[in-house]
Amino acid sequence: MSSGQPNKRNALYFQNMAQHSSKIYEFFGVTPGFTPGQTPPISRIFNINVNATPPDVTTPPDTATAAGFIDGRVATTSDGHVPNGRPINGVVKEPALPAPPVTLRRSAFRALVQDFNPLWFTIPLNTTILSLLFRLLPSHFNFPGRSTISLVLITLALVLFAITSFLFLLRLVWFRRSAYDEISSSAGDDILPLATGEVPRGGMYGASGTGFLFLPCWPAVWLGIVAFAALDGAEAQIGNRPTSFVRFAYVGWWVGVVWTVLVFFTMLGWILSSPRAGRRTPGGQLSKIMALVVMTSVLAMVGWVGGLLGLELGGGEVISVQLLGPVVVFSFCAIGAAVVLAFFGFAVLMHELVLVTGWPPPEQTSNMFFLVGPMGQGAAASLYLGAAVERCVDIAGDRNRGSVPSPRAAQSVHVVCILLALFLVSMAVVWLVLSFMAVLFRLSRRELQWNPTLNGTVFPVASLGFAMAQLSDVLQSRFLGVLDCVLLVLSSVFFIVHLLLTFVHIFQGRLLIIREDRRLIASLD
């Protein structure tokens, strides 16, 4: 039999297999490149390279590719040879060199910079807030060493602020596009997508899952430093001559305003334009609500620091009323925007908690404490601004009309600010109680998990302490002063415990400095 006869017989056999009515067709589907009922040409059938053998199942992916196989097919080069040395057209080529192995580990410094996100701004922010809380304790609760503790904390905060700012800016410069994409892409994600309790291959926590939420903490640290400079400048003033601290505080406040407003609208834009913004996550819409809550807390802090400037620097005419007037007016605007947006966020949150999810997931339970921030910070800002308006009116008298209200209007503004502060404090206390109830609920089920976002719980609790301290002075209430001391102790305990746990996880290689690059691991998986 001639050599062409078996080929013809085989061709007829393959033609019958490819018919539309064939059971083989019904099982395997349409032959690639053909329509149902169409017979593939014989040349198409016999062009199959029968010499191609799949790589051994034990061969690693990189070795299989280097041996000439891509997805089970023989990979040929442009000059017509197989990289593994099989002859084609009578030409034998040397085997290609194996591809270099992919390195999953990186240097410690590269890991530190590449995975650094705004979550770590919470540590200098907590240090700054505790320093101010020690500084602003009511006078009848003064104790030896209070000023020293406050000075040590603010010095530590300055060092941490410089280090964290340098690392974050270095990441933006070094990795540029990837850093921006990782931070902005978490706008629609869960707050902590990898906090599952089980350590994945790349470490315990991801690089960008919390970056978006804590971005406002960066300007908040700056505003806290400005507030401390204003307090020092008011104590160190010589007559009516402004000191360098006073000048820095006034200019630094306006810098903080611009910085906060830019971050505020940037985050709103990211939330609205995120491709995941409309998708419901396992935690409901809590991630976007918490981002809004943190933003409003920092926006209310702008008003609080502005009121502090008006109250502390306006007493001895260190800064003229013409300069303090715009500060007070803009601070009231900041409080209004923060409180109204916070109420919108609270309405959505109550809908989620009552009708959709119930208590937040275990990894998001601690984020309930964030809800205390806008109310506590707004109450403190309202109290300081009311006192600042009355102080400026006492200094100006009948002069500078248009910069400050009349004396009668100033008294009314102060009373309204006290009432508003009481309303906001009551709301903050409600959220604080609900936060502890959520913690106890998860503890009863043994579901409570520690994660680095707990470092962000110090700021909202301490902000309520600012309001209690000022209410204690305004209402001459020792009971409110005791509550301020309780909040100070609670904030200090939160700060120390979470900071120690953070260092433990860092030393264990599960946080911040993770040598294995989870990005490469995810791409290989």
VOGU-3710 file (C-alpha; in Angstrom, 3 decimals, decimal comma):
1> mssgqpnkrn> 0,000/0,000/0,000  1,350/3,394/-0,903  2,252/5,867/1,708  -0,566/8,156/0,610  -3,312/5,590/1,224  -2,996/5,503/5,025  -2,917/9,240/5,071  -6,079/9,384/2,998  -7,793/6,841/5,225  -6,738/8,786/8,327
11> alyfqnmaqh> -7,977/11,961/6,753  -11,413/10,474/6,145  -11,444/9,255/9,729  -10,722/12,749/11,076  -13,340/14,242/8,732  -16,037/11,999/10,194  -14,953/12,998/13,684  -15,375/16,685/12,875  -18,946/16,444/11,539  -21,597/18,461/13,359
21> sskiyeffgv> -23,647/15,339/14,177  -20,704/13,440/15,617  -20,804/12,439/19,265  -17,170/13,505/19,481  -18,213/16,981/18,378  -21,022/17,104/20,910  -18,576/16,211/23,670  -15,635/18,441/22,721  -17,536/21,335/21,157  -16,734/23,289/18,006
31> tpgftpgqtp> -13,334/22,673/16,415  -11,318/25,907/16,737  -11,391/27,910/13,530  -14,421/26,156/11,980  -18,168/26,566/12,018  -20,563/23,698/12,903  -21,126/21,351/9,997  -17,967/22,399/8,177  -15,289/19,768/7,438  -11,773/20,898/8,308
41> pisrifninv> -9,284/20,681/5,448  -6,826/17,775/5,389  -3,890/20,172/5,412  -5,162/21,684/8,662  -5,350/18,226/10,233  -1,917/17,014/9,152  -0,172/20,280/10,119  -0,428/19,189/13,709  3,080/18,676/15,068  2,960/15,073/16,267
51> natppdvttp> 6,491/15,381/17,663  5,367/17,909/20,276  5,405/16,374/23,732  4,144/18,212/26,791  6,622/19,065/29,532  6,984/16,797/32,474  4,465/17,584/35,202  7,305/17,981/37,660  9,017/20,640/35,544  8,674/24,118/37,069
61> pdtataagfi> 6,858/26,741/34,926  10,015/28,727/34,189  11,959/25,571/33,167  9,129/24,383/30,935  9,049/27,711/29,147  12,823/27,704/28,731  12,655/24,139/27,350  10,482/25,281/24,470  6,959/24,671/25,725  4,324/27,367/26,134
71> dgrvattsdg> 0,881/26,198/27,294  1,589/22,624/26,097  2,746/23,657/22,597  6,220/23,682/21,079  7,660/27,188/21,073  9,653/27,969/17,912  11,898/30,929/17,178  11,808/33,189/14,152  14,578/31,224/12,326  12,611/27,952/12,484
81> hvpngrping> 14,042/25,884/15,305  12,879/24,513/18,586  14,745/25,959/21,581  15,130/22,519/23,186  17,303/21,183/20,335  14,777/19,180/18,295  15,523/19,336/14,530  13,267/21,273/12,216  14,044/21,358/8,455  17,273/19,489/9,160
91> vvkepalpap> 18,664/22,206/11,439  19,673/21,406/14,991  20,142/24,269/17,435  21,659/24,248/20,883  19,167/24,256/23,770  18,271/27,689/25,096  19,592/28,673/28,496  17,059/28,366/31,330  15,334/31,559/32,403  16,701/33,099/35,598
101> pvtlrrsafr> 14,593/32,296/38,661  12,173/34,952/39,894  13,339/36,449/43,191  10,453/36,784/45,645  12,514/38,361/48,413  13,674/41,956/48,545  15,848/44,045/50,795  14,468/45,241/54,108  14,699/48,906/53,111  12,899/48,306/49,817
111> alvqdfnplw> 10,177/46,380/51,627  9,837/49,195/54,167  9,445/51,873/51,497  7,355/49,897/49,019  4,763/48,804/51,606  4,692/52,035/53,603  1,195/53,498/53,654  -0,599/56,332/55,508  -1,694/53,942/58,258  1,620/54,682/59,985
121> ftiplnttil> 0,763/58,372/60,327  -1,566/57,319/63,143  1,419/56,755/65,462  2,782/60,354/65,334  -0,824/61,595/65,387  -1,543/59,679/68,596  1,651/61,019/70,156  0,733/64,596/69,240  -2,833/64,290/70,511  -1,733/62,808/73,842
131> sllfrllpsh> 0,803/65,610/74,240  -1,952/68,198/73,757  -4,308/66,327/76,070  -1,726/66,385/78,873  -1,111/70,069/78,175  -4,804/71,025/78,288  -5,802/69,213/81,471  -7,988/71,338/83,778  -5,969/73,345/86,282  -7,401/71,569/89,343
141> fnfpgrstis> -6,113/68,227/87,974  -2,537/69,367/87,540  0,224/67,049/88,760  4,041/67,234/88,838  5,702/66,222/85,603  2,708/66,968/83,394  4,586/69,568/81,328  7,598/67,280/81,013  5,471/64,417/79,698  3,820/66,749/77,217
151> lvlitlalvl> 7,178/68,079/76,002  8,652/64,586/75,591  5,613/63,407/73,640  5,621/66,357/71,242  9,354/65,917/70,637  8,790/62,259/69,836  5,906/63,234/67,572  8,133/65,636/65,613  10,721/62,902/65,040  8,099/60,349/63,997
161> faitsflfll> 6,383/62,866/61,734  9,658/63,604/59,944  10,463/59,894/59,502  7,014/58,853/58,295  6,736/61,816/55,927  10,145/61,016/54,436  9,264/57,343/53,897  5,886/58,132/52,369  7,284/60,774/50,018  10,125/58,426/49,092
171> rlvwfrrsay> 7,596/55,764/48,157  5,694/58,229/45,972  8,918/59,264/44,228  10,496/55,808/43,987  7,485/53,763/42,911  5,341/56,587/41,558  2,561/54,978/39,510  2,293/51,746/41,479  2,169/53,641/44,785  -0,604/55,897/43,522
181> deisssagdd> -2,576/52,958/42,115  -2,283/50,908/45,311  -3,392/53,748/47,577  -6,221/54,992/45,371  -7,452/51,496/44,444  -8,354/50,784/48,078  -11,069/53,482/47,944  -13,739/50,838/47,369  -12,153/47,956/49,222  -12,615/46,752/52,750
191> ilplatgevp> -10,652/48,617/55,368  -8,378/45,658/56,057  -8,889/42,974/53,416  -6,119/40,650/54,662  -6,824/40,787/58,392  -8,251/37,277/58,522  -6,266/35,979/61,452  -4,234/33,574/59,299  -0,872/34,805/58,083  -0,675/34,643/54,272
201> rggmygasgt> 2,536/33,996/52,384  3,369/37,649/51,981  2,890/38,582/55,606  -0,014/39,466/57,798  -1,273/42,646/56,198  -1,344/44,017/52,701  0,410/47,109/51,449  -2,521/49,168/50,296  -5,662/47,917/52,013  -5,509/50,606/54,694
211> gflflpcwpa> -3,665/53,319/52,779  -6,717/55,236/51,658  -8,543/55,372/54,989  -5,778/57,059/57,006  -4,521/59,551/54,437  -6,103/62,523/56,339  -3,953/61,653/59,357  -0,973/63,191/57,561  -2,221/66,814/57,716  -3,771/66,078/61,123
221> vwlgivafaa> -0,300/65,542/62,602  0,756/68,902/61,193  -2,281/70,618/62,724  -1,474/69,080/66,114  2,079/70,443/65,936  0,675/73,867/65,041  -1,641/73,739/68,069  1,257/72,945/70,396  3,280/75,804/68,887  0,359/78,166/69,534
231> ldgaeaqign> 0,186/77,125/73,192  3,936/77,582/73,633  3,867/80,898/71,814  1,075/82,220/74,017  3,057/81,359/77,170  6,391/82,658/75,882  5,176/85,964/74,470  7,043/89,082/75,564  4,577/91,916/75,963  2,692/92,358/72,727
241> rptsfvrfay> 5,544/91,174/70,524  4,802/87,927/68,686  7,399/85,213/69,082  8,607/82,870/66,366  6,220/80,196/67,685  3,290/82,551/67,198  4,284/83,371/63,630  4,800/79,697/62,869  1,415/78,793/64,383  -0,483/81,379/62,334
251> vgwwvgvvwt> 1,192/80,567/59,014  1,190/76,840/59,770  -2,562/76,869/60,366  -3,242/78,239/56,888  -0,863/75,659/55,438  -2,796/72,968/57,293  -6,091/74,328/55,951  -4,934/74,110/52,338  -3,415/70,688/52,947  -6,561/69,306/54,593
261> vlvfftmlgw> -8,909/70,684/51,936  -6,796/69,165/49,146  -6,769/65,760/50,847  -10,495/66,037/51,569  -11,554/66,629/47,965  -8,982/64,149/46,661  -10,467/61,409/48,822  -14,011/62,327/47,818  -12,990/62,142/44,184  -11,375/58,746/44,705
271> ilsspragrr> -14,472/57,398/46,450  -16,832/58,591/43,718  -14,632/57,499/40,803  -13,495/54,164/42,220  -14,580/51,225/40,024  -15,417/49,340/43,229  -17,448/52,177/44,734  -20,749/50,581/43,748  -19,849/47,045/44,751  -20,890/45,710/48,106
281> tpggqlskim> -18,085/44,166/50,110  -18,435/41,537/52,858  -18,464/44,361/55,377  -21,163/46,260/53,534  -20,358/49,870/52,742  -18,412/50,354/55,981  -15,103/51,064/54,257  -16,371/54,145/52,432  -18,317/55,336/55,462  -15,250/55,065/57,689
291> alvvmtsvla> -13,188/56,986/55,147  -15,796/59,761/55,248  -15,781/59,714/59,053  -11,991/60,051/59,284  -12,093/62,928/56,788  -14,711/64,800/58,808  -12,723/64,269/62,018  -9,668/65,974/60,527  -11,838/68,710/59,013  -13,279/69,398/62,467
301> mvgwvggllg> -9,715/69,487/63,808  -9,071/72,443/61,490  -11,835/74,322/63,315  -10,524/73,279/66,725  -6,980/74,491/66,039  -8,409/77,712/64,590  -10,400/78,289/67,764  -7,294/77,543/69,828  -5,378/80,197/67,889  -8,140/82,744/68,404
311> lelgggevis> -8,409/82,010/72,132  -4,706/81,752/73,015  -3,174/84,327/70,681  -5,865/86,966/70,920  -5,569/87,636/74,633  -2,638/90,044/74,568  -3,056/91,358/71,042  -0,162/89,194/69,912  -1,947/88,892/66,568  -4,302/91,625/65,444
321> vqllgpvvvf> -8,039/91,058/65,283  -7,950/91,659/61,520  -5,777/88,565/61,162  -7,694/86,413/63,643  -11,108/87,259/62,181  -10,686/85,174/58,998  -9,307/82,300/61,079  -12,415/82,213/63,269  -14,816/82,540/60,335  -13,175/79,780/58,316
331> sfcaigaavv> -13,043/77,564/61,402  -16,812/77,861/61,814  -17,217/76,872/58,155  -14,993/73,838/58,690  -17,066/72,722/61,690  -20,294/73,093/59,734  -19,039/70,991/56,827  -17,601/68,346/59,157  -20,703/67,963/61,329  -23,186/67,880/58,437
341> laffgfavlm> -21,143/65,332/56,468  -20,707/63,251/59,618  -24,484/63,160/60,130  -24,932/61,943/56,544  -22,371/59,225/57,157  -24,032/58,240/60,432  -27,418/57,910/58,712  -25,967/55,534/56,107  -24,079/53,648/58,798  -27,157/53,094/60,948
351> helvlvtgwp> -28,955/51,768/57,875  -26,106/49,303/57,318  -25,912/48,214/60,958  -29,645/47,921/61,616  -31,012/46,630/58,293  -28,086/44,966/56,483  -25,065/43,701/58,395  -25,710/43,996/62,120  -22,499/44,401/64,100  -19,458/45,029/61,901
361> ppeqtsnmff> -17,231/42,059/60,965  -14,625/41,080/63,580  -11,760/42,738/61,703  -13,739/46,011/61,532  -15,085/46,100/65,084  -12,421/48,517/66,288  -13,398/50,987/63,587  -16,558/51,804/65,514  -14,347/54,026/67,674  -13,709/56,244/64,643
371> lvgpmgqgaa> -17,305/57,465/64,878  -16,475/59,275/68,116  -13,998/61,525/66,295  -16,223/63,967/64,363  -18,522/64,546/67,325  -15,790/64,930/69,945  -13,584/67,095/67,742  -16,569/69,160/66,616  -17,630/69,764/70,222  -14,130/70,881/71,219
381> aslylgaave> -13,918/73,175/68,188  -17,303/74,709/68,967  -16,300/75,494/72,560  -12,964/77,051/71,614  -14,462/79,113/68,798  -17,226/80,474/71,026  -14,665/81,583/73,609  -12,407/82,972/70,850  -15,196/85,149/69,441  -15,926/86,629/72,854
391> rcvdiagdrn> -12,196/87,215/73,496  -11,723/89,013/70,182  -14,730/91,239/70,854  -13,382/92,180/74,290  -10,076/93,207/72,712  -11,506/95,048/69,719  -14,246/96,961/71,536  -15,911/99,388/69,152  -12,972/99,185/66,751  -12,566/96,825/63,821
401> rgsvpspraa> -16,248/96,575/63,015  -16,779/93,964/60,329  -13,937/91,793/61,574  -15,766/90,607/64,702  -19,443/90,676/65,763  -20,866/93,121/68,258  -20,484/92,395/72,009  -24,121/91,316/72,346  -23,884/89,022/69,322  -20,625/87,558/70,628
411> qsvhvvcill> -22,291/86,513/73,885  -25,101/84,848/71,935  -22,588/83,042/69,732  -20,774/81,742/72,803  -23,984/80,381/74,339  -25,005/78,704/71,076  -21,564/77,126/70,800  -21,872/75,674/74,308  -25,281/74,170/73,483  -23,963/72,732/70,216
421> alflvsmavv> -20,991/71,257/72,064  -23,304/69,541/74,556  -25,327/68,020/71,706  -22,198/66,741/69,976  -20,699/65,399/73,209  -23,854/63,396/73,900  -23,672/61,899/70,410  -19,986/61,081/70,893  -20,763/59,306/74,167  -23,433/57,222/72,407
431> wlvlsfmavl> -20,944/56,074/69,774  -18,328/55,378/72,441  -20,738/53,132/74,348  -21,752/51,339/71,129  -18,074/50,797/70,329  -17,443/49,081/73,658  -20,617/47,021/73,182  -19,310/45,835/69,796  -15,989/44,878/71,393  -17,740/42,947/74,179
441> frlsrrelqw> -19,974/41,203/71,629  -16,966/39,944/69,664  -15,136/39,020/72,859  -18,078/36,897/73,997  -17,798/34,950/70,730  -13,988/34,893/70,782  -13,927/36,632/67,405  -12,059/39,802/68,293  -8,932/40,251/66,200  -6,036/42,639/66,571
451> nptlngtvfp> -4,986/44,596/63,499  -2,883/47,738/62,977  -5,934/49,939/62,403  -6,413/49,871/66,174  -3,686/52,520/66,333  -6,297/54,876/64,914  -8,618/54,542/67,918  -6,568/56,875/70,123  -7,309/60,053/68,163  -11,158/59,919/68,344
461> vaslgfamaq> -11,221/58,995/72,040  -8,730/61,746/72,905  -10,710/64,294/70,868  -13,644/63,748/73,212  -11,230/64,494/76,055  -10,551/67,960/74,562  -14,261/68,721/74,697  -14,555/67,487/78,292  -11,583/69,603/79,377  -13,040/72,789/77,899
471> lsdvlqsrfl> -16,528/72,062/79,227  -15,026/71,556/82,664  -13,532/75,070/82,528  -16,612/76,723/81,021  -19,180/75,098/83,322  -16,853/74,907/86,357  -17,637/71,207/86,686  -15,229/68,879/88,449  -17,224/65,881/87,252  -16,428/66,722/83,626
481> gvldcvllvl> -12,800/67,147/84,654  -12,840/63,624/86,081  -14,267/62,350/82,786  -11,450/64,142/80,977  -8,887/62,348/83,147  -10,615/59,005/82,505  -10,445/59,597/78,757  -6,781/60,577/79,092  -5,982/57,325/80,899  -8,022/55,303/78,397
491> ssvffivhll> -6,282/56,940/75,434  -2,864/56,368/76,999  -3,626/52,678/77,585  -4,847/52,279/74,002  -1,714/53,981/72,718  0,764/51,897/74,736  -0,932/48,514/74,190  -1,426/48,900/70,448  2,059/50,326/69,993  3,606/47,333/71,769
501> ltfvhifqgr> 1,569/44,884/69,686  2,603/46,735/66,545  6,284/46,377/67,417  5,787/42,684/68,204  4,306/42,050/64,763  7,066/44,085/63,111  9,794/42,054/64,840  8,017/38,838/63,842  8,164/39,879/60,189  4,393/40,022/59,818
511> lliiredrrl> 4,030/43,773/59,486  5,714/46,756/57,791  8,982/45,000/56,808  7,929/41,869/54,904  10,785/40,532/52,805  8,567/38,452/50,510  6,895/40,625/47,892  3,211/39,763/47,917  2,807/41,385/44,490  5,068/38,790/42,847
521> iasld> 3,459/35,998/44,841  0,010/37,076/43,654  1,199/37,232/40,026  2,642/33,692/40,227  -0,487/32,311/41,855
//
